[in-house]
Amino acid sequence: MAEQRTLQIAVVGHTNVGKTSLLRTLIRDVNFGDVDDMPGSTRQVQGTRIMLGTQTVLVLFDTPGIEDSIGLLDYLEQLSAHGQRLDGPERIRLFLDSPEASALYEQEARVLKKLLSCDAGLYVVDVREPVLAKHRDELAILSNCARPLLPILNFIASETARTQEWRDALARVGLHSALSFDSMSPPLDGEEKLYQALSLFLSSYQQTLMSLQEQASRQRAARHAASINLIASMLIDVASLRIRTSVEADTLANKITLQQSRIREREQACVNALLSLFQFRPDDYLSSPLPLTEGRWALDLFSPQALQHFGVHVSMGVAAGAAAGATVDVLSAGLSLGTGMAIGAIAGGAWKAIDRWGDRILGQLRGFRELTVDQSILQLLALRQMQLLNGLERRGHATLNPLRLEDAPQLSLENPTLIQAIALARAHPDWSSISDDFNDSPARQRAIETLAQGLS
């Protein structure tokens, strides 16, 4: 079976309607072409390849904007007014051979030459603009190339969008199918919808386009899953972080500064990883400083997971009874284990747990404390990163303004999986990659996976 030719599509339209912006978003490349609010940013034809696995199956060409469609249409009619019966492509070729194709209408000639050589075109319109005579003449000129055109309705999220006006105008020239795609804030499945729409009128490339649609869907799901895993890993790192300190004022202040610094750096590492995953630049996100309190003074031995650590081989109920007695007695009376603890230890074998936690309890008696991160800070970290993810998934790669989180959908701070994960991580200070005693383990990875599932 002969190998199918690579599908070639020209992205065409009036100047400054967002053709380059559309391509940047589709190929996830903030550096493709030139994007500017001034018209005529694109002066030359530039192509980009779309891969299916390791094979190039689609090439998209960014073309200059058509600036003088009214004058060009008049010129085309003059060229064919000598009794010749020419079809559309013949009229365009006659124009391309004329002197004006390299003079007055040089930019338009580049567009038409490229469209003639391609299999189809994406006709991009800015729905914020009214439908004018120049647009109607533009469509008349492009139709002479005899190539299938799929209109792309850009900037539909704008309050001034005239979407229905454009749909009606396109229908009058036989273009009844149009795809809504805002290149600044594209729909989550925008890429898949584009390939699906193209497959409907490019039947000879239908299998390729449907494969691209499936690939885009898989890649989108993979990006989301990888993002959630990055966020979950960061939360486990911060929740399990413990920094030992004395109660002396200067030492305490220095340790709090150290704690805050490590947390800020860990959050920024997560932000950087998310931006890289979605192929954005560091300055595409405008973050605000993370408000941190003075840390959290607690050994956190009262969480169910920590209590279970104390019991080791006994049931949860026995472990809770024995270990709670030990914690209360040691941290309040401070001199003896107490009767409750002695009975619990004999019945439940909790002495192994005391041996495990002994250094930390002795540290309490000697005037040392451990700084951990308050749960509200962890909830805030989760909120900020989930909002960032939501914003990145809906951000076009041609957007010039930095991403802000003020208007992002809120994440519930009562997420039960998040609360459980925090409690579990607090019992495992060695799970924190930003601590001095980090020790990765299968249990830590399972905790990250469980939290990621809860955040998805």
C-alpha positions as CSV (number, residue, x, y, z in Angstrom):
1,M,0.0,0.0,0.0
2,A,1.4,3.4,-1.0
3,E,2.2,5.8,1.8
4,Q,-0.2,8.7,2.0
5,R,1.1,12.2,1.2
6,T,1.5,14.5,4.2
7,L,-1.5,16.7,4.7
8,Q,-0.8,20.4,4.1
9,I,-3.1,23.1,5.4
10,A,-2.7,26.9,5.0
11,V,-3.9,29.2,7.8
12,V,-5.3,32.2,6.0
13,G,-7.4,35.3,6.7
14,H,-7.4,39.1,7.1
15,T,-4.5,40.7,8.8
16,N,-4.4,40.7,12.6
17,V,-7.1,38.1,13.2
18,G,-5.0,35.7,15.2
19,K,-3.6,33.2,12.7
20,T,-0.2,33.0,14.4
21,S,-1.9,32.9,17.8
22,L,-4.0,30.0,16.7
23,L,-0.9,28.1,15.6
24,R,1.0,28.8,18.7
25,T,-1.8,27.4,20.8
26,L,-2.2,24.3,18.6
27,I,1.5,23.4,18.6
28,R,2.0,24.6,22.2
29,D,5.0,26.8,21.2
30,V,5.1,30.4,22.6
31,N,8.0,31.2,20.3
32,F,6.4,30.3,17.0
33,G,6.1,33.3,14.6
34,D,5.5,36.9,15.7
35,V,2.5,37.9,17.8
36,D,1.7,41.6,18.2
37,D,-1.3,43.8,18.5
38,M,-0.1,45.8,15.5
39,P,-1.4,44.5,12.1
40,G,0.9,42.8,9.6
41,S,3.1,41.0,12.2
42,T,3.5,38.0,9.8
43,R,5.1,38.9,6.5
44,Q,6.4,35.6,5.3
45,V,5.0,32.1,5.1
46,Q,6.2,29.9,7.9
47,G,5.4,26.2,8.4
48,T,5.2,23.9,11.4
49,R,5.0,20.1,11.5
50,I,2.5,18.0,13.4
51,M,3.7,14.5,14.3
52,L,1.8,11.3,14.8
53,G,4.2,9.3,16.8
54,T,7.5,9.8,15.0
55,Q,6.0,10.5,11.6
56,T,5.1,13.9,10.2
57,V,1.5,13.7,9.0
58,L,0.4,17.3,8.9
59,V,2.1,20.6,8.0
60,L,0.4,23.9,8.9
61,F,1.5,27.1,7.2
62,D,1.1,30.5,8.8
63,T,0.5,33.1,6.0
64,P,0.6,36.9,5.9
65,G,-2.7,38.7,6.4
66,I,-4.8,39.8,3.4
67,E,-4.8,43.5,3.5
68,D,-6.5,44.8,0.4
69,S,-9.1,42.3,-0.7
70,I,-11.3,44.9,-2.3
71,G,-8.6,46.2,-4.6
72,L,-7.4,42.7,-5.4
73,L,-10.8,41.4,-6.3
74,D,-11.2,44.4,-8.7
75,Y,-7.8,43.5,-10.2
76,L,-8.8,39.8,-10.7
77,E,-11.9,40.9,-12.5
78,Q,-9.9,43.1,-14.8
79,L,-7.5,40.3,-15.6
80,S,-10.3,38.0,-16.7
81,A,-12.3,40.6,-18.6
82,H,-10.8,39.9,-22.0
83,G,-13.3,37.2,-23.1
84,Q,-11.5,34.3,-21.4
85,R,-13.6,31.8,-19.5
86,L,-11.4,31.0,-16.6
87,D,-12.2,28.9,-13.5
88,G,-11.1,30.0,-10.1
89,P,-7.6,28.4,-9.9
90,E,-6.9,29.6,-13.5
91,R,-7.8,33.2,-12.4
92,I,-5.5,33.0,-9.4
93,R,-2.6,31.6,-11.5
94,L,-3.1,34.4,-14.0
95,F,-2.8,36.9,-11.2
96,L,0.3,35.2,-9.8
97,D,2.0,35.5,-13.2
98,S,1.1,39.2,-13.4
99,P,3.4,42.1,-12.4
100,E,1.2,43.2,-9.5
101,A,1.8,39.8,-7.8
102,S,5.3,41.0,-6.9
103,A,4.4,44.6,-6.4
104,L,1.1,46.1,-5.1
105,Y,-0.4,42.7,-4.0
106,E,2.8,40.9,-3.1
107,Q,1.6,39.9,0.4
108,E,-1.8,38.6,-1.0
109,A,0.1,36.7,-3.7
110,R,2.1,34.8,-1.0
111,V,-1.2,33.7,0.6
112,L,-2.9,32.6,-2.6
113,K,0.2,30.8,-3.9
114,K,0.5,28.8,-0.6
115,L,-3.3,28.0,-0.5
116,L,-3.2,26.7,-4.1
117,S,-0.4,24.3,-3.1
118,C,-2.1,23.0,0.0
119,D,-4.9,20.5,0.5
120,A,-7.1,22.8,2.5
121,G,-7.2,26.1,4.4
122,L,-8.2,27.3,7.9
123,Y,-9.9,30.6,7.4
124,V,-9.4,32.6,10.7
125,V,-11.8,35.4,11.5
126,D,-11.9,37.8,14.4
127,V,-15.5,37.7,15.6
128,R,-15.0,40.9,17.6
129,E,-15.1,42.7,14.2
130,P,-18.2,43.4,12.2
131,V,-18.6,41.6,8.8
132,L,-17.5,44.1,6.2
133,A,-17.2,44.3,2.4
134,K,-13.5,43.5,2.6
135,H,-14.3,40.2,4.4
136,R,-16.8,39.2,1.7
137,D,-14.4,40.1,-1.1
138,E,-11.7,38.1,0.8
139,L,-13.9,35.0,0.9
140,A,-14.7,35.4,-2.8
141,I,-10.9,35.5,-3.6
142,L,-10.1,32.5,-1.4
143,S,-12.9,30.5,-3.0
144,N,-11.1,30.9,-6.4
145,C,-8.4,28.6,-5.1
146,A,-10.9,25.7,-5.0
147,R,-9.6,24.4,-1.7
148,P,-11.8,23.3,1.2
149,L,-12.0,26.0,3.8
150,L,-12.8,25.5,7.5
151,P,-13.7,28.8,9.2
152,I,-12.2,29.3,12.6
153,L,-14.1,31.8,14.8
154,N,-11.5,33.4,17.0
155,F,-11.8,35.4,20.1
156,I,-15.3,34.1,20.9
157,A,-14.8,34.7,24.6
158,S,-14.8,38.4,24.1
159,E,-17.8,40.4,25.3
160,T,-18.0,42.1,21.9
161,A,-18.0,38.8,19.9
162,R,-20.4,38.8,16.9
163,T,-20.4,35.0,16.5
164,Q,-23.8,34.6,15.0
165,E,-23.3,37.5,12.6
166,W,-20.2,35.7,11.3
167,R,-21.9,32.4,11.1
168,D,-24.7,33.9,9.0
169,A,-22.2,35.6,6.7
170,L,-20.2,32.4,6.2
171,A,-23.4,30.4,5.4
172,R,-24.3,32.8,2.6
173,V,-21.1,31.8,0.8
174,G,-21.6,28.1,1.4
175,L,-19.5,27.7,4.5
176,H,-21.9,26.2,6.9
177,S,-19.5,24.5,9.2
178,A,-17.4,26.7,11.4
179,L,-15.3,25.9,14.5
180,S,-15.3,28.1,17.5
181,F,-11.8,28.4,18.9
182,D,-10.5,31.2,21.1
183,S,-6.7,31.2,20.7
184,M,-6.3,33.2,24.0
185,S,-8.4,30.9,26.1
186,P,-9.0,27.7,24.1
187,P,-11.4,25.0,25.1
188,L,-9.9,22.0,26.8
189,D,-10.6,19.8,23.8
190,G,-10.1,22.4,21.2
191,E,-7.3,20.5,19.4
192,E,-9.4,17.4,19.2
193,K,-12.4,19.3,17.8
194,L,-10.3,20.8,15.1
195,Y,-9.1,17.5,13.9
196,Q,-12.6,16.1,14.0
197,A,-14.0,19.0,12.0
198,L,-11.2,18.7,9.4
199,S,-11.9,14.9,9.0
200,L,-15.5,15.6,8.0
201,F,-14.6,17.3,4.7
202,L,-11.2,15.8,4.1
203,S,-12.3,12.2,3.7
204,S,-9.1,11.0,2.1
205,Y,-7.2,12.0,5.3
206,Q,-9.9,11.0,7.7
207,Q,-8.0,8.1,9.3
208,T,-4.9,10.4,9.9
209,L,-7.0,13.2,11.3
210,M,-8.9,10.8,13.6
211,S,-5.6,9.4,14.8
212,L,-4.4,12.9,15.5
213,Q,-7.6,13.5,17.5
214,E,-7.0,10.4,19.6
215,Q,-3.4,11.4,20.2
216,A,-4.3,14.9,21.3
217,S,-6.8,13.5,23.7
218,R,-4.2,11.1,25.2
219,Q,-1.7,13.8,25.5
220,R,-4.1,16.1,27.2
221,A,-5.0,13.4,29.8
222,A,-1.3,12.6,30.3
223,R,-0.5,16.3,31.0
224,H,-3.3,16.5,33.5
225,A,-2.2,13.4,35.3
226,A,1.4,14.4,35.4
227,S,0.4,17.8,36.7
228,I,-1.7,16.4,39.5
229,N,1.2,14.1,40.4
230,L,3.6,17.1,40.6
231,I,1.2,18.9,42.9
232,A,0.6,15.8,45.1
233,S,4.3,15.3,45.5
234,M,4.9,18.9,46.5
235,L,2.1,18.7,49.2
236,I,3.5,15.5,50.6
237,D,7.0,17.1,50.8
238,V,5.7,20.1,52.6
239,A,3.3,18.2,54.9
240,S,6.0,15.9,56.1
241,L,8.7,18.6,56.6
242,R,9.9,18.9,60.2
243,I,12.6,21.2,61.4
244,R,13.9,20.8,65.0
245,T,14.5,24.0,67.0
246,S,15.1,25.1,70.5
247,V,12.7,27.7,72.1
248,E,15.4,30.3,72.3
249,A,14.2,33.4,70.4
250,D,17.0,33.9,67.9
251,T,17.3,30.2,67.1
252,L,13.5,29.9,66.7
253,A,13.4,32.9,64.3
254,N,16.2,31.5,62.2
255,K,14.5,28.1,62.0
256,I,11.2,29.6,61.0
257,T,13.0,31.5,58.2
258,L,14.6,28.3,57.1
259,Q,11.2,26.5,57.1
260,Q,9.5,29.2,55.1
261,S,12.4,29.4,52.6
262,R,12.3,25.6,51.9
263,I,8.5,25.7,51.5
264,R,8.7,28.7,49.1
265,E,11.4,27.0,47.1
266,R,9.5,23.8,46.9
267,E,6.3,25.5,45.7
268,Q,8.3,27.4,43.1
269,A,9.9,24.2,41.9
270,C,6.3,22.8,41.4
271,V,5.3,26.0,39.5
272,N,8.3,25.7,37.3
273,A,7.6,22.1,36.5
274,L,4.0,22.9,35.6
275,L,5.0,25.7,33.3
276,S,7.5,23.5,31.6
277,L,5.0,20.7,31.2
278,F,2.6,23.0,29.4
279,Q,5.4,24.6,27.5
280,F,5.1,28.1,28.9
281,R,7.8,30.5,30.0
282,P,8.5,31.5,33.6
283,D,7.2,35.0,33.0
284,D,3.8,33.6,31.8
285,Y,2.7,33.3,35.4
286,L,2.5,36.2,37.8
287,S,2.7,34.6,41.2
288,S,2.2,36.3,44.6
289,P,4.2,35.6,47.7
290,L,2.9,32.7,49.8
291,P,1.7,33.9,53.1
292,L,3.2,31.7,55.8
293,T,2.4,31.8,59.5
294,E,4.9,31.1,62.2
295,G,4.8,27.4,61.6
296,R,3.1,24.8,63.7
297,W,4.3,23.7,67.2
298,A,3.3,20.1,67.6
299,L,4.7,16.6,67.5
300,D,1.4,15.6,65.9
301,L,1.2,12.3,67.7
302,F,-2.6,12.5,67.9
303,S,-3.4,11.9,64.3
304,P,-4.7,8.4,63.6
305,Q,-1.8,7.5,61.3
306,A,0.8,8.6,63.9
307,L,-1.0,6.6,66.6
308,Q,-1.0,3.6,64.4
309,H,2.8,4.0,64.1
310,F,3.0,3.8,67.9
311,G,1.1,0.5,68.0
312,V,3.1,-1.3,65.3
313,H,1.7,-4.9,65.7
314,V,-1.4,-4.2,67.8
315,S,-4.9,-3.1,66.7
316,M,-5.7,0.6,66.2
317,G,-7.8,0.8,69.3
318,V,-5.2,-0.6,71.6
319,A,-2.5,1.5,70.0
320,A,-4.5,4.7,70.4
321,G,-5.2,4.0,74.0
322,A,-1.5,3.3,74.9
323,A,0.2,5.9,72.8
324,A,-2.3,8.7,73.7
325,G,-1.6,8.1,77.4
326,A,2.1,8.3,76.7
327,T,1.8,11.5,74.8
328,V,-0.3,13.2,77.4
329,D,1.7,12.1,80.3
330,V,5.1,12.9,78.8
331,L,4.2,16.3,77.4
332,S,2.1,17.5,80.3
333,A,3.4,15.9,83.5
334,G,6.8,15.5,81.9
335,L,8.3,13.2,84.6
336,S,6.8,9.8,84.3
337,L,4.9,7.6,81.9
338,G,2.0,7.3,84.2
339,T,-0.3,4.5,85.2
340,G,-2.4,4.7,82.0
341,M,0.6,4.3,79.8
342,A,2.1,1.5,81.8
343,I,-1.1,-0.6,81.5
344,G,-1.5,0.2,77.9
345,A,2.1,-0.7,77.1
346,I,1.9,-4.0,78.9
347,A,-1.4,-4.9,77.1
348,G,-0.5,-3.6,73.7
349,G,3.2,-3.9,73.3
350,A,3.6,-0.2,72.7
351,W,7.2,0.0,74.1
352,K,8.5,-0.5,70.5
353,A,6.7,2.6,69.5
354,I,8.2,4.5,72.5
355,D,11.6,3.4,71.4
356,R,11.0,4.7,67.9
357,W,9.7,8.1,69.1
358,G,11.9,8.3,72.2
359,D,14.4,10.8,70.8
360,R,11.7,13.2,69.8
361,I,9.9,12.9,73.1
362,L,13.2,13.4,75.0
363,G,13.8,16.4,72.8
364,Q,10.5,17.9,74.0
365,L,11.6,17.4,77.6
366,R,15.0,19.1,76.9
367,G,13.3,22.2,75.5
368,F,13.3,21.3,71.8
369,R,10.4,21.6,69.5
370,E,9.7,20.7,65.9
371,L,8.2,23.1,63.4
372,T,5.7,21.6,61.0
373,V,3.5,23.4,58.5
374,D,0.0,24.4,59.5
375,Q,-2.8,22.7,57.7
376,S,-4.2,25.9,56.5
377,I,-0.9,26.6,54.6
378,L,-1.1,23.2,53.0
379,Q,-4.6,23.8,51.9
380,L,-3.5,27.1,50.5
381,L,-0.7,25.4,48.6
382,A,-3.1,22.9,47.2
383,L,-5.5,25.7,46.2
384,R,-2.8,27.8,44.5
385,Q,-1.4,24.9,42.5
386,M,-4.8,23.5,41.4
387,Q,-5.8,27.0,40.3
388,L,-2.6,27.3,38.4
389,L,-3.2,24.0,36.7
390,N,-6.7,25.1,35.8
391,G,-5.4,28.3,34.3
392,L,-2.6,26.6,32.3
393,E,-5.0,24.1,30.8
394,R,-7.2,27.0,29.5
395,R,-4.4,29.4,28.4
396,G,-3.4,29.9,24.8
397,H,0.3,30.0,23.9
398,A,-0.1,33.4,22.2
399,T,-1.5,35.2,25.3
400,L,0.8,38.2,26.1
401,N,-0.5,39.0,29.6
402,P,0.8,36.9,32.6
403,L,-1.6,34.4,34.1
404,R,-3.3,35.5,37.3
405,L,-5.2,33.3,39.7
406,E,-7.8,35.8,40.9
407,D,-10.6,34.5,38.7
408,A,-9.7,30.8,38.7
409,P,-12.3,28.3,40.0
410,Q,-11.9,27.5,43.7
411,L,-10.8,24.2,45.2
412,S,-12.7,23.0,48.2
413,L,-10.5,23.3,51.3
414,E,-12.5,20.4,52.9
415,N,-11.1,17.9,50.4
416,P,-11.1,14.7,52.6
417,T,-8.3,13.1,50.6
418,L,-6.1,16.1,51.1
419,I,-6.8,16.2,54.9
420,Q,-6.1,12.5,55.2
421,A,-2.9,12.8,53.1
422,I,-1.6,15.6,55.4
423,A,-2.3,13.6,58.5
424,L,-0.4,10.6,57.0
425,A,2.5,12.6,55.8
426,R,3.0,14.3,59.2
427,A,3.8,10.9,60.7
428,H,6.6,10.4,58.2
429,P,9.2,13.2,58.3
430,D,11.5,11.1,56.2
431,W,9.1,11.5,53.3
432,S,10.0,15.2,52.7
433,S,12.5,15.7,49.9
434,I,13.2,19.1,51.3
435,S,14.4,17.8,54.7
436,D,17.8,16.7,55.7
437,D,16.6,13.1,56.4
438,F,14.8,12.4,53.1
439,N,14.3,8.7,52.4
440,D,12.0,7.8,49.4
441,S,10.0,4.7,49.8
442,P,7.2,2.7,48.2
443,A,4.9,4.0,51.0
444,R,5.6,7.6,50.1
445,Q,4.9,6.9,46.4
446,R,1.6,5.2,47.3
447,A,0.7,8.3,49.4
448,I,1.4,10.6,46.4
449,E,-0.7,8.4,44.1
450,T,-3.6,8.3,46.6
451,L,-3.5,12.1,47.0
452,A,-3.3,12.6,43.2
453,Q,-6.4,10.4,42.7
454,G,-8.2,12.5,45.3
455,L,-7.2,15.8,43.6
456,S,-8.0,14.7,40.1
